[in-house]
Amino acid sequence: MSWTLEEAQNQLAIWIEAESSVATGQSYRIGTRQLTRASLREIAERIKYWRAEVERLKSGRKPGMRVMRAVPRDL
């Protein structure tokens, strides 16, 4: 995917806010309806991902892994 630094920073802020919400209560009920928030593990994974994306965009690196190949030779 391709997004801007601002979009990545916004996503990171959303997931950090989600972590705060879950820390105050995993689920709640209003009348007959119940809401269960995402797990802290899932949220932590998304925060890690978006932090890495923000850093990547700040540094100007391209997405994906960089693969290099070496060919051994006898001297």
N, CA, C and O atoms as a Tripos MOL2 file, in Angstrom:
@<TRIPOS>MOLECULE
protein
  300   299    75     0     0
PROTEIN
NO_CHARGES

@<TRIPOS>ATOM
      1 N           0.8480   -1.1810    0.0000 N.3       1 MET1
      2 CA          0.0000    0.0000    0.0000 C.3       1 MET1
      3 C           0.8880    1.2360    0.0000 C.2       1 MET1
      4 O           2.0550    1.2000    0.3910 O.2       1 MET1
      5 N           0.3060    2.2960   -0.4400 N.am      2 SER2
      6 CA          1.0260    3.5560   -0.4610 C.3       2 SER2
      7 C           0.1890    4.6100    0.2350 C.2       2 SER2
      8 O          -0.9550    4.8570   -0.1470 O.2       2 SER2
      9 N           0.7560    5.2290    1.2520 N.am      3 TRP3
     10 CA          0.0660    6.2940    1.9670 C.3       3 TRP3
     11 C           1.0710    7.3790    2.2890 C.2       3 TRP3
     12 O           2.2830    7.1880    2.1920 O.2       3 TRP3
     13 N           0.5400    8.5050    2.6680 N.am      4 THR4
     14 CA          1.4020    9.6290    3.0140 C.3       4 THR4
     15 C           1.8330    9.5160    4.4710 C.2       4 THR4
     16 O           1.2730    8.7400    5.2450 O.2       4 THR4
     17 N           2.8320   10.3000    4.8220 N.am      5 LEU5
     18 CA          3.2960   10.3420    6.2070 C.3       5 LEU5
     19 C           2.1520   10.7760    7.1200 C.2       5 LEU5
     20 O           1.9780   10.2190    8.2040 O.2       5 LEU5
     21 N           1.3790   11.7580    6.6920 N.am      6 GLU6
     22 CA          0.2620   12.2420    7.5010 C.3       6 GLU6
     23 C          -0.7790   11.1390    7.7350 C.2       6 GLU6
     24 O          -1.2850   10.9940    8.8470 O.2       6 GLU6
     25 N          -1.0960   10.3710    6.7060 N.am      7 GLU7
     26 CA         -2.0540    9.2730    6.8590 C.3       7 GLU7
     27 C          -1.5250    8.2200    7.8310 C.2       7 GLU7
     28 O          -2.2720    7.7180    8.6710 O.2       7 GLU7
     29 N          -0.2450    7.8870    7.7200 N.am      8 ALA8
     30 CA          0.3540    6.9010    8.6250 C.3       8 ALA8
     31 C           0.3480    7.4200   10.0600 C.2       8 ALA8
     32 O           0.0750    6.6580   10.9870 O.2       8 ALA8
     33 N           0.6420    8.6950   10.2560 N.am      9 GLN9
     34 CA          0.6270    9.2780   11.5990 C.3       9 GLN9
     35 C          -0.7910    9.2770   12.1750 C.2       9 GLN9
     36 O          -0.9770    9.0390   13.3680 O.2       9 GLN9
     37 N          -1.7800    9.5420   11.3340 N.am     10 ASN10
     38 CA         -3.1790    9.5000   11.7870 C.3      10 ASN10
     39 C          -3.5710    8.0940   12.2150 C.2      10 ASN10
     40 O          -4.2240    7.9190   13.2440 O.2      10 ASN10
     41 N          -3.1810    7.0930   11.4370 N.am     11 GLN11
     42 CA         -3.4880    5.7090   11.7960 C.3      11 GLN11
     43 C          -2.8180    5.3300   13.1170 C.2      11 GLN11
     44 O          -3.4300    4.6820   13.9660 O.2      11 GLN11
     45 N          -1.5740    5.7340   13.2840 N.am     12 LEU12
     46 CA         -0.8620    5.4570   14.5310 C.3      12 LEU12
     47 C          -1.5920    6.0860   15.7080 C.2      12 LEU12
     48 O          -1.7470    5.4490   16.7490 O.2      12 LEU12
     49 N          -2.0360    7.3140   15.5600 N.am     13 ALA13
     50 CA         -2.7750    7.9990   16.6350 C.3      13 ALA13
     51 C          -4.0800    7.2720   16.9590 C.2      13 ALA13
     52 O          -4.4520    7.1520   18.1260 O.2      13 ALA13
     53 N          -4.7660    6.7910   15.9380 N.am     14 ILE14
     54 CA         -6.0210    6.0540   16.1510 C.3      14 ILE14
     55 C          -5.7710    4.7930   16.9690 C.2      14 ILE14
     56 O          -6.5160    4.4990   17.9040 O.2      14 ILE14
     57 N          -4.7110    4.0360   16.6140 N.am     15 TRP15
     58 CA         -4.4320    2.7910   17.3250 C.3      15 TRP15
     59 C          -3.9400    3.0420   18.7460 C.2      15 TRP15
     60 O          -4.2180    2.2470   19.6450 O.2      15 TRP15
     61 N          -3.2150    4.1360   18.9580 N.am     16 ILE16
     62 CA         -2.7980    4.4770   20.3210 C.3      16 ILE16
     63 C          -4.0160    4.8420   21.1560 C.2      16 ILE16
     64 O          -4.0980    4.4720   22.3270 O.2      16 ILE16
     65 N          -4.9530    5.5580   20.5700 N.am     17 GLU17
     66 CA         -6.2000    5.8920   21.2660 C.3      17 GLU17
     67 C          -7.0050    4.6270   21.5700 C.2      17 GLU17
     68 O          -7.6080    4.5150   22.6370 O.2      17 GLU17
     69 N          -7.0140    3.6770   20.6320 N.am     18 ALA18
     70 CA         -7.7160    2.4080   20.8530 C.3      18 ALA18
     71 C          -7.1100    1.6710   22.0400 C.2      18 ALA18
     72 O          -7.8320    1.0730   22.8390 O.2      18 ALA18
     73 N          -5.7910    1.7120   22.1540 N.am     19 GLU19
     74 CA         -5.1180    1.0590   23.2810 C.3      19 GLU19
     75 C          -5.5730    1.6690   24.6020 C.2      19 GLU19
     76 O          -5.7960    0.9470   25.5740 O.2      19 GLU19
     77 N          -5.7110    2.9850   24.6440 N.am     20 SER20
     78 CA         -6.1910    3.6590   25.8530 C.3      20 SER20
     79 C          -7.6240    3.2600   26.1820 C.2      20 SER20
     80 O          -7.9690    3.0640   27.3470 O.2      20 SER20
     81 N          -8.4550    3.1420   25.1540 N.am     21 SER21
     82 CA         -9.8500    2.7550   25.3630 C.3      21 SER21
     83 C          -9.9650    1.3460   25.9270 C.2      21 SER21
     84 O         -10.7680    1.0910   26.8250 O.2      21 SER21
     85 N          -9.1560    0.4280   25.3920 N.am     22 VAL22
     86 CA         -9.1960   -0.9510   25.8730 C.3      22 VAL22
     87 C          -8.6580   -1.0350   27.2920 C.2      22 VAL22
     88 O          -9.1230   -1.8490   28.0900 O.2      22 VAL22
     89 N          -7.6780   -0.1930   27.6090 N.am     23 ALA23
     90 CA         -7.1050   -0.1970   28.9580 C.3      23 ALA23
     91 C          -8.1380    0.1960   30.0120 C.2      23 ALA23
     92 O          -8.0310   -0.2100   31.1690 O.2      23 ALA23
     93 N          -9.1340    0.9820   29.6170 N.am     24 THR24
     94 CA        -10.1720    1.3910   30.5680 C.3      24 THR24
     95 C         -11.3660    0.4480   30.5890 C.2      24 THR24
     96 O         -12.2350    0.5680   31.4520 O.2      24 THR24
     97 N         -11.4170   -0.4850   29.6490 N.am     25 GLY25
     98 CA        -12.5120   -1.4540   29.6180 C.3      25 GLY25
     99 C         -12.5560   -2.2140   28.3110 C.2      25 GLY25
    100 O         -12.6710   -1.6130   27.2430 O.2      25 GLY25
    101 N         -12.4670   -3.5230   28.3840 N.am     26 GLN26
    102 CA        -12.4410   -4.3550   27.1780 C.3      26 GLN26
    103 C         -13.8050   -4.3900   26.4950 C.2      26 GLN26
    104 O         -13.8850   -4.4230   25.2670 O.2      26 GLN26
    105 N         -14.8680   -4.3840   27.2780 N.am     27 SER27
    106 CA        -16.2080   -4.4040   26.6900 C.3      27 SER27
    107 C         -17.1650   -3.6410   27.5910 C.2      27 SER27
    108 O         -16.8970   -3.4140   28.7710 O.2      27 SER27
    109 N         -18.2870   -3.2530   27.0010 N.am     28 TYR28
    110 CA        -19.3220   -2.5890   27.7860 C.3      28 TYR28
    111 C         -20.6830   -2.8590   27.1720 C.2      28 TYR28
    112 O         -20.7910   -3.2820   26.0210 O.2      28 TYR28
    113 N         -21.7170   -2.6080   27.9580 N.am     29 ARG29
    114 CA        -23.0790   -2.8960   27.5410 C.3      29 ARG29
    115 C         -23.9210   -1.6300   27.6710 C.2      29 ARG29
    116 O         -23.8230   -0.8960   28.6540 O.2      29 ARG29
    117 N         -24.7490   -1.3940   26.6580 N.am     30 ILE30
    118 CA        -25.7400   -0.3160   26.6790 C.3      30 ILE30
    119 C         -27.0690   -0.9720   26.3870 C.2      30 ILE30
    120 O         -27.3320   -1.4050   25.2650 O.2      30 ILE30
    121 N         -27.8990   -1.0410   27.3990 N.am     31 GLY31
    122 CA        -29.1870   -1.7190   27.2370 C.3      31 GLY31
    123 C         -28.9630   -3.1850   26.9130 C.2      31 GLY31
    124 O         -28.3370   -3.9120   27.6840 O.2      31 GLY31
    125 N         -29.4800   -3.6160   25.7650 N.am     32 THR32
    126 CA        -29.3280   -5.0130   25.3610 C.3      32 THR32
    127 C         -28.1390   -5.2210   24.4170 C.2      32 THR32
    128 O         -27.8560   -6.3490   24.0140 O.2      32 THR32
    129 N         -27.4560   -4.1480   24.0720 N.am     33 ARG33
    130 CA        -26.3230   -4.2430   23.1540 C.3      33 ARG33
    131 C         -25.0050   -4.2890   23.9190 C.2      33 ARG33
    132 O         -24.8430   -3.6450   24.9560 O.2      33 ARG33
    133 N         -24.0640   -5.0740   23.3750 N.am     34 GLN34
    134 CA        -22.7490   -5.1830   23.9960 C.3      34 GLN34
    135 C         -21.6730   -4.9400   22.9410 C.2      34 GLN34
    136 O         -21.7640   -5.4340   21.8170 O.2      34 GLN34
    137 N         -20.6570   -4.1760   23.3200 N.am     35 LEU35
    138 CA        -19.5310   -3.9080   22.4390 C.3      35 LEU35
    139 C         -18.2750   -4.4840   23.0710 C.2      35 LEU35
    140 O         -17.9770   -4.2140   24.2350 O.2      35 LEU35
    141 N         -17.5430   -5.2760   22.3040 N.am     36 THR36
    142 CA        -16.2600   -5.8080   22.7510 C.3      36 THR36
    143 C         -15.1950   -5.2330   21.8410 C.2      36 THR36
    144 O         -15.2600   -5.3750   20.6200 O.2      36 THR36
    145 N         -14.2120   -4.5830   22.4460 N.am     37 ARG37
    146 CA        -13.1480   -3.9510   21.6760 C.3      37 ARG37
    147 C         -12.1210   -4.9820   21.2310 C.2      37 ARG37
    148 O         -12.1140   -6.1190   21.7010 O.2      37 ARG37
    149 N         -11.2560   -4.5620   20.3160 N.am     38 ALA38
    150 CA        -10.1790   -5.4300   19.8330 C.3      38 ALA38
    151 C          -9.2560   -5.8100   20.9880 C.2      38 ALA38
    152 O          -9.2110   -5.1240   22.0090 O.2      38 ALA38
    153 N          -8.5280   -6.8960   20.8200 N.am     39 SER39
    154 CA         -7.6290   -7.3510   21.8750 C.3      39 SER39
    155 C          -6.3940   -6.4540   21.9400 C.2      39 SER39
    156 O          -6.0030   -5.8450   20.9440 O.2      39 SER39
    157 N          -5.7920   -6.3830   23.1170 N.am     40 LEU40
    158 CA         -4.5770   -5.5870   23.2770 C.3      40 LEU40
    159 C          -3.4510   -6.1100   22.4000 C.2      40 LEU40
    160 O          -2.6330   -5.3310   21.9090 O.2      40 LEU40
    161 N          -3.4010   -7.4070   22.2000 N.am     41 ARG41
    162 CA         -2.3560   -7.9930   21.3410 C.3      41 ARG41
    163 C          -2.4990   -7.4790   19.9110 C.2      41 ARG41
    164 O          -1.5150   -7.0720   19.2940 O.2      41 ARG41
    165 N          -3.7200   -7.4980   19.3870 N.am     42 GLU42
    166 CA         -3.9630   -7.0080   18.0280 C.3      42 GLU42
    167 C          -3.6270   -5.5180   17.9290 C.2      42 GLU42
    168 O          -3.0130   -5.0800   16.9560 O.2      42 GLU42
    169 N          -4.0270   -4.7530   18.9210 N.am     43 ILE43
    170 CA         -3.7570   -3.3160   18.9230 C.3      43 ILE43
    171 C          -2.2500   -3.0630   18.9690 C.2      43 ILE43
    172 O          -1.7440   -2.2020   18.2490 O.2      43 ILE43
    173 N          -1.5320   -3.8100   19.8110 N.am     44 ALA44
    174 CA         -0.0820   -3.6450   19.9150 C.3      44 ALA44
    175 C           0.6010   -3.9470   18.5830 C.2      44 ALA44
    176 O           1.5590   -3.2690   18.2120 O.2      44 ALA44
    177 N           0.1170   -4.9550   17.8640 N.am     45 GLU45
    178 CA          0.6760   -5.2860   16.5550 C.3      45 GLU45
    179 C           0.4630   -4.1540   15.5680 C.2      45 GLU45
    180 O           1.3650   -3.8250   14.7960 O.2      45 GLU45
    181 N          -0.7220   -3.5540   15.5830 N.am     46 ARG46
    182 CA         -1.0260   -2.4490   14.6700 C.3      46 ARG46
    183 C          -0.2020   -1.2120   15.0220 C.2      46 ARG46
    184 O           0.2550   -0.5010   14.1270 O.2      46 ARG46
    185 N          -0.0060   -0.9470   16.3140 N.am     47 ILE47
    186 CA          0.8230    0.1880   16.7250 C.3      47 ILE47
    187 C           2.2530   -0.0210   16.2330 C.2      47 ILE47
    188 O           2.8710    0.9020   15.7020 O.2      47 ILE47
    189 N           2.7720   -1.2190   16.4060 N.am     48 LYS48
    190 CA          4.1270   -1.5370   15.9500 C.3      48 LYS48
    191 C           4.2340   -1.3250   14.4400 C.2      48 LYS48
    192 O           5.2030   -0.7380   13.9580 O.2      48 LYS48
    193 N           3.2350   -1.8040   13.6970 N.am     49 TYR49
    194 CA          3.2280   -1.6620   12.2420 C.3      49 TYR49
    195 C           3.2280   -0.1830   11.8340 C.2      49 TYR49
    196 O           4.0400    0.2390   11.0110 O.2      49 TYR49
    197 N           2.3110    0.5980   12.4170 N.am     50 TRP50
    198 CA          2.1890    1.9950   12.0120 C.3      50 TRP50
    199 C           3.3920    2.8180   12.4590 C.2      50 TRP50
    200 O           3.7750    3.7590   11.7640 O.2      50 TRP50
    201 N           3.9990    2.4880   13.6020 N.am     51 ARG51
    202 CA          5.2320    3.1800   13.9980 C.3      51 ARG51
    203 C           6.3300    2.9320   12.9700 C.2      51 ARG51
    204 O           7.0570    3.8520   12.5950 O.2      51 ARG51
    205 N           6.4480    1.7010   12.5210 N.am     52 ALA52
    206 CA          7.4540    1.3630   11.5130 C.3      52 ALA52
    207 C           7.1670    2.0960   10.1980 C.2      52 ALA52
    208 O           8.0900    2.5700    9.5350 O.2      52 ALA52
    209 N           5.9010    2.1860    9.8280 N.am     53 GLU53
    210 CA          5.5350    2.8950    8.5980 C.3      53 GLU53
    211 C           5.8640    4.3790    8.7090 C.2      53 GLU53
    212 O           6.3850    4.9690    7.7630 O.2      53 GLU53
    213 N           5.5690    4.9810    9.8440 N.am     54 VAL54
    214 CA          5.8820    6.3990   10.0450 C.3      54 VAL54
    215 C           7.3890    6.6060    9.9290 C.2      54 VAL54
    216 O           7.8320    7.5340    9.2510 O.2      54 VAL54
    217 N           8.1800    5.7590   10.5780 N.am     55 GLU55
    218 CA          9.6350    5.8760   10.5030 C.3      55 GLU55
    219 C          10.1440    5.6640    9.0790 C.2      55 GLU55
    220 O          11.0480    6.3670    8.6290 O.2      55 GLU55
    221 N           9.5650    4.6990    8.3740 N.am     56 ARG56
    222 CA          9.9650    4.4390    6.9960 C.3      56 ARG56
    223 C           9.6920    5.6510    6.1170 C.2      56 ARG56
    224 O          10.5350    6.0410    5.3100 O.2      56 ARG56
    225 N           8.5120    6.2480    6.2760 N.am     57 LEU57
    226 CA          8.1520    7.4070    5.4590 C.3      57 LEU57
    227 C           9.0120    8.6270    5.8090 C.2      57 LEU57
    228 O           9.3680    9.4110    4.9290 O.2      57 LEU57
    229 N           9.3410    8.7820    7.0800 N.am     58 LYS58
    230 CA         10.2090    9.9010    7.4850 C.3      58 LYS58
    231 C          11.6090    9.7470    6.8940 C.2      58 LYS58
    232 O          12.2410   10.7390    6.5290 O.2      58 LYS58
    233 N          12.0920    8.5180    6.8000 N.am     59 SER59
    234 CA         13.4470    8.2760    6.3060 C.3      59 SER59
    235 C          13.5140    8.2230    4.7820 C.2      59 SER59
    236 O          14.5950    8.3100    4.2000 O.2      59 SER59
    237 N          12.3490    8.0780    4.1340 N.am     60 GLY60
    238 CA         12.3220    8.0230    2.6820 C.3      60 GLY60
    239 C          12.5740    6.6440    2.0990 C.2      60 GLY60
    240 O          12.7290    6.5110    0.8850 O.2      60 GLY60
    241 N          12.6190    5.6140    2.9390 N.am     61 ARG61
    242 CA         12.8400    4.2450    2.4450 C.3      61 ARG61
    243 C          11.6140    3.7630    1.6770 C.2      61 ARG61
    244 O          10.4890    4.1840    1.9450 O.2      61 ARG61
    245 N          11.8480    2.8950    0.7400 N.am     62 LYS62
    246 CA         10.7580    2.2700   -0.0180 C.3      62 LYS62
    247 C          10.1950    1.1020    0.7800 C.2      62 LYS62
    248 O          10.9180    0.5190    1.5890 O.2      62 LYS62
    249 N           8.9080    0.7340    0.5770 N.am     63 PRO63
    250 CA          8.3270   -0.3930    1.3200 C.3      63 PRO63
    251 C           8.9140   -1.7290    0.8620 C.2      63 PRO63
    252 O           9.4460   -1.8470   -0.2420 O.2      63 PRO63
    253 N           8.8060   -2.7150    1.7230 N.am     64 GLY64
    254 CA          9.2360   -4.0620    1.3760 C.3      64 GLY64
    255 C          10.6560   -4.3600    1.8290 C.2      64 GLY64
    256 O          11.3860   -3.4810    2.2870 O.2      64 GLY64
    257 N          11.0170   -5.6060    1.6890 N.am     65 MET65
    258 CA         12.3410   -6.0430    2.0880 C.3      65 MET65
    259 C          13.3260   -5.8210    0.9430 C.2      65 MET65
    260 O          12.9640   -5.8630   -0.2330 O.2      65 MET65
    261 N          14.5480   -5.5900    1.3130 N.am     66 ARG66
    262 CA         15.6030   -5.4470    0.3160 C.3      66 ARG66
    263 C          16.3910   -6.7450    0.2890 C.2      66 ARG66
    264 O          16.8710   -7.2100    1.3230 O.2      66 ARG66
    265 N          16.5220   -7.3270   -0.8960 N.am     67 VAL67
    266 CA         17.1930   -8.6110   -1.0290 C.3      67 VAL67
    267 C          18.4710   -8.4070   -1.8240 C.2      67 VAL67
    268 O          18.4790   -7.7820   -2.8850 O.2      67 VAL67
    269 N          19.5400   -8.9480   -1.2830 N.am     68 MET68
    270 CA         20.8150   -8.8920   -1.9800 C.3      68 MET68
    271 C          21.3110  -10.3230   -2.1590 C.2      68 MET68
    272 O          20.9930  -11.2070   -1.3640 O.2      68 MET68
    273 N          22.0860  -10.5360   -3.2030 N.am     69 ARG69
    274 CA         22.5750  -11.8840   -3.4780 C.3      69 ARG69
    275 C          24.0880  -11.8320   -3.5710 C.2      69 ARG69
    276 O          24.6590  -10.9140   -4.1590 O.2      69 ARG69
    277 N          24.7240  -12.8220   -2.9880 N.am     70 ALA70
    278 CA         26.1740  -12.9460   -3.0620 C.3      70 ALA70
    279 C          26.5160  -14.2680   -3.7290 C.2      70 ALA70
    280 O          25.8670  -15.2850   -3.4840 O.2      70 ALA70
    281 N          27.5290  -14.2470   -4.5650 N.am     71 VAL71
    282 CA         27.9780  -15.4670   -5.2300 C.3      71 VAL71
    283 C          29.3740  -15.7930   -4.7220 C.2      71 VAL71
    284 O          30.3180  -15.0450   -4.9790 O.2      71 VAL71
    285 N          29.5180  -16.9260   -3.9870 N.am     72 PRO72
    286 CA         30.8530  -17.2750   -3.4900 C.3      72 PRO72
    287 C          31.7380  -17.7490   -4.6480 C.2      72 PRO72
    288 O          31.2640  -18.4300   -5.5580 O.2      72 PRO72
    289 N          32.9970  -17.3940   -4.6100 N.am     73 ARG73
    290 CA         33.9480  -17.7880   -5.6640 C.3      73 ARG73
    291 C          35.2230  -18.2910   -5.0040 C.2      73 ARG73
    292 O          35.6500  -17.7780   -3.9690 O.2      73 ARG73
    293 N          35.8110  -19.2830   -5.6090 N.am     74 ASP74
    294 CA         37.1070  -19.7860   -5.1460 C.3      74 ASP74
    295 C          38.1950  -18.8750   -5.6770 C.2      74 ASP74
    296 O          38.1470  -18.4360   -6.8250 O.2      74 ASP74
    297 N          39.1600  -18.5990   -4.8470 N.am     75 LEU75
    298 CA         40.2820  -17.7490   -5.2950 C.3      75 LEU75
    299 C          41.4770  -18.5610   -5.6790 C.2      75 LEU75
    300 O          42.5000  -18.0040   -6.0760 O.2      75 LEU75
@<TRIPOS>BOND
     1     1     2 1
     2     2     3 1
     3     3     4 2
     4     3     5 am
     5     5     6 1
     6     6     7 1
     7     7     8 2
     8     7     9 am
     9     9    10 1
    10    10    11 1
    11    11    12 2
    12    11    13 am
    13    13    14 1
    14    14    15 1
    15    15    16 2
    16    15    17 am
    17    17    18 1
    18    18    19 1
    19    19    20 2
    20    19    21 am
    21    21    22 1
    22    22    23 1
    23    23    24 2
    24    23    25 am
    25    25    26 1
    26    26    27 1
    27    27    28 2
    28    27    29 am
    29    29    30 1
    30    30    31 1
    31    31    32 2
    32    31    33 am
    33    33    34 1
    34    34    35 1
    35    35    36 2
    36    35    37 am
    37    37    38 1
    38    38    39 1
    39    39    40 2
    40    39    41 am
    41    41    42 1
    42    42    43 1
    43    43    44 2
    44    43    45 am
    45    45    46 1
    46    46    47 1
    47    47    48 2
    48    47    49 am
    49    49    50 1
    50    50    51 1
    51    51    52 2
    52    51    53 am
    53    53    54 1
    54    54    55 1
    55    55    56 2
    56    55    57 am
    57    57    58 1
    58    58    59 1
    59    59    60 2
    60    59    61 am
    61    61    62 1
    62    62    63 1
    63    63    64 2
    64    63    65 am
    65    65    66 1
    66    66    67 1
    67    67    68 2
    68    67    69 am
    69    69    70 1
    70    70    71 1
    71    71    72 2
    72    71    73 am
    73    73    74 1
    74    74    75 1
    75    75    76 2
    76    75    77 am
    77    77    78 1
    78    78    79 1
    79    79    80 2
    80    79    81 am
    81    81    82 1
    82    82    83 1
    83    83    84 2
    84    83    85 am
    85    85    86 1
    86    86    87 1
    87    87    88 2
    88    87    89 am
    89    89    90 1
    90    90    91 1
    91    91    92 2
    92    91    93 am
    93    93    94 1
    94    94    95 1
    95    95    96 2
    96    95    97 am
    97    97    98 1
    98    98    99 1
    99    99   100 2
   100    99   101 am
   101   101   102 1
   102   102   103 1
   103   103   104 2
   104   103   105 am
   105   105   106 1
   106   106   107 1
   107   107   108 2
   108   107   109 am
   109   109   110 1
   110   110   111 1
   111   111   112 2
   112   111   113 am
   113   113   114 1
   114   114   115 1
   115   115   116 2
   116   115   117 am
   117   117   118 1
   118   118   119 1
   119   119   120 2
   120   119   121 am
   121   121   122 1
   122   122   123 1
   123   123   124 2
   124   123   125 am
   125   125   126 1
   126   126   127 1
   127   127   128 2
   128   127   129 am
   129   129   130 1
   130   130   131 1
   131   131   132 2
   132   131   133 am
   133   133   134 1
   134   134   135 1
   135   135   136 2
   136   135   137 am
   137   137   138 1
   138   138   139 1
   139   139   140 2
   140   139   141 am
   141   141   142 1
   142   142   143 1
   143   143   144 2
   144   143   145 am
   145   145   146 1
   146   146   147 1
   147   147   148 2
   148   147   149 am
   149   149   150 1
   150   150   151 1
   151   151   152 2
   152   151   153 am
   153   153   154 1
   154   154   155 1
   155   155   156 2
   156   155   157 am
   157   157   158 1
   158   158   159 1
   159   159   160 2
   160   159   161 am
   161   161   162 1
   162   162   163 1
   163   163   164 2
   164   163   165 am
   165   165   166 1
   166   166   167 1
   167   167   168 2
   168   167   169 am
   169   169   170 1
   170   170   171 1
   171   171   172 2
   172   171   173 am
   173   173   174 1
   174   174   175 1
   175   175   176 2
   176   175   177 am
   177   177   178 1
   178   178   179 1
   179   179   180 2
   180   179   181 am
   181   181   182 1
   182   182   183 1
   183   183   184 2
   184   183   185 am
   185   185   186 1
   186   186   187 1
   187   187   188 2
   188   187   189 am
   189   189   190 1
   190   190   191 1
   191   191   192 2
   192   191   193 am
   193   193   194 1
   194   194   195 1
   195   195   196 2
   196   195   197 am
   197   197   198 1
   198   198   199 1
   199   199   200 2
   200   199   201 am
   201   201   202 1
   202   202   203 1
   203   203   204 2
   204   203   205 am
   205   205   206 1
   206   206   207 1
   207   207   208 2
   208   207   209 am
   209   209   210 1
   210   210   211 1
   211   211   212 2
   212   211   213 am
   213   213   214 1
   214   214   215 1
   215   215   216 2
   216   215   217 am
   217   217   218 1
   218   218   219 1
   219   219   220 2
   220   219   221 am
   221   221   222 1
   222   222   223 1
   223   223   224 2
   224   223   225 am
   225   225   226 1
   226   226   227 1
   227   227   228 2
   228   227   229 am
   229   229   230 1
   230   230   231 1
   231   231   232 2
   232   231   233 am
   233   233   234 1
   234   234   235 1
   235   235   236 2
   236   235   237 am
   237   237   238 1
   238   238   239 1
   239   239   240 2
   240   239   241 am
   241   241   242 1
   242   242   243 1
   243   243   244 2
   244   243   245 am
   245   245   246 1
   246   246   247 1
   247   247   248 2
   248   247   249 am
   249   249   250 1
   250   250   251 1
   251   251   252 2
   252   251   253 am
   253   253   254 1
   254   254   255 1
   255   255   256 2
   256   255   257 am
   257   257   258 1
   258   258   259 1
   259   259   260 2
   260   259   261 am
   261   261   262 1
   262   262   263 1
   263   263   264 2
   264   263   265 am
   265   265   266 1
   266   266   267 1
   267   267   268 2
   268   267   269 am
   269   269   270 1
   270   270   271 1
   271   271   272 2
   272   271   273 am
   273   273   274 1
   274   274   275 1
   275   275   276 2
   276   275   277 am
   277   277   278 1
   278   278   279 1
   279   279   280 2
   280   279   281 am
   281   281   282 1
   282   282   283 1
   283   283   284 2
   284   283   285 am
   285   285   286 1
   286   286   287 1
   287   287   288 2
   288   287   289 am
   289   289   290 1
   290   290   291 1
   291   291   292 2
   292   291   293 am
   293   293   294 1
   294   294   295 1
   295   295   296 2
   296   295   297 am
   297   297   298 1
   298   298   299 1
   299   299   300 2
@<TRIPOS>SUBSTRUCTURE
     1 MET1         2 RESIDUE 1 A MET
     2 SER2         6 RESIDUE 1 A SER
     3 TRP3        10 RESIDUE 1 A TRP
     4 THR4        14 RESIDUE 1 A THR
     5 LEU5        18 RESIDUE 1 A LEU
     6 GLU6        22 RESIDUE 1 A GLU
     7 GLU7        26 RESIDUE 1 A GLU
     8 ALA8        30 RESIDUE 1 A ALA
     9 GLN9        34 RESIDUE 1 A GLN
    10 ASN10       38 RESIDUE 1 A ASN
    11 GLN11       42 RESIDUE 1 A GLN
    12 LEU12       46 RESIDUE 1 A LEU
    13 ALA13       50 RESIDUE 1 A ALA
    14 ILE14       54 RESIDUE 1 A ILE
    15 TRP15       58 RESIDUE 1 A TRP
    16 ILE16       62 RESIDUE 1 A ILE
    17 GLU17       66 RESIDUE 1 A GLU
    18 ALA18       70 RESIDUE 1 A ALA
    19 GLU19       74 RESIDUE 1 A GLU
    20 SER20       78 RESIDUE 1 A SER
    21 SER21       82 RESIDUE 1 A SER
    22 VAL22       86 RESIDUE 1 A VAL
    23 ALA23       90 RESIDUE 1 A ALA
    24 THR24       94 RESIDUE 1 A THR
    25 GLY25       98 RESIDUE 1 A GLY
    26 GLN26      102 RESIDUE 1 A GLN
    27 SER27      106 RESIDUE 1 A SER
    28 TYR28      110 RESIDUE 1 A TYR
    29 ARG29      114 RESIDUE 1 A ARG
    30 ILE30      118 RESIDUE 1 A ILE
    31 GLY31      122 RESIDUE 1 A GLY
    32 THR32      126 RESIDUE 1 A THR
    33 ARG33      130 RESIDUE 1 A ARG
    34 GLN34      134 RESIDUE 1 A GLN
    35 LEU35      138 RESIDUE 1 A LEU
    36 THR36      142 RESIDUE 1 A THR
    37 ARG37      146 RESIDUE 1 A ARG
    38 ALA38      150 RESIDUE 1 A ALA
    39 SER39      154 RESIDUE 1 A SER
    40 LEU40      158 RESIDUE 1 A LEU
    41 ARG41      162 RESIDUE 1 A ARG
    42 GLU42      166 RESIDUE 1 A GLU
    43 ILE43      170 RESIDUE 1 A ILE
    44 ALA44      174 RESIDUE 1 A ALA
    45 GLU45      178 RESIDUE 1 A GLU
    46 ARG46      182 RESIDUE 1 A ARG
    47 ILE47      186 RESIDUE 1 A ILE
    48 LYS48      190 RESIDUE 1 A LYS
    49 TYR49      194 RESIDUE 1 A TYR
    50 TRP50      198 RESIDUE 1 A TRP
    51 ARG51      202 RESIDUE 1 A ARG
    52 ALA52      206 RESIDUE 1 A ALA
    53 GLU53      210 RESIDUE 1 A GLU
    54 VAL54      214 RESIDUE 1 A VAL
    55 GLU55      218 RESIDUE 1 A GLU
    56 ARG56      222 RESIDUE 1 A ARG
    57 LEU57      226 RESIDUE 1 A LEU
    58 LYS58      230 RESIDUE 1 A LYS
    59 SER59      234 RESIDUE 1 A SER
    60 GLY60      238 RESIDUE 1 A GLY
    61 ARG61      242 RESIDUE 1 A ARG
    62 LYS62      246 RESIDUE 1 A LYS
    63 PRO63      250 RESIDUE 1 A PRO
    64 GLY64      254 RESIDUE 1 A GLY
    65 MET65      258 RESIDUE 1 A MET
    66 ARG66      262 RESIDUE 1 A ARG
    67 VAL67      266 RESIDUE 1 A VAL
    68 MET68      270 RESIDUE 1 A MET
    69 ARG69      274 RESIDUE 1 A ARG
    70 ALA70      278 RESIDUE 1 A ALA
    71 VAL71      282 RESIDUE 1 A VAL
    72 PRO72      286 RESIDUE 1 A PRO
    73 ARG73      290 RESIDUE 1 A ARG
    74 ASP74      294 RESIDUE 1 A ASP
    75 LEU75      298 RESIDUE 1 A LEU
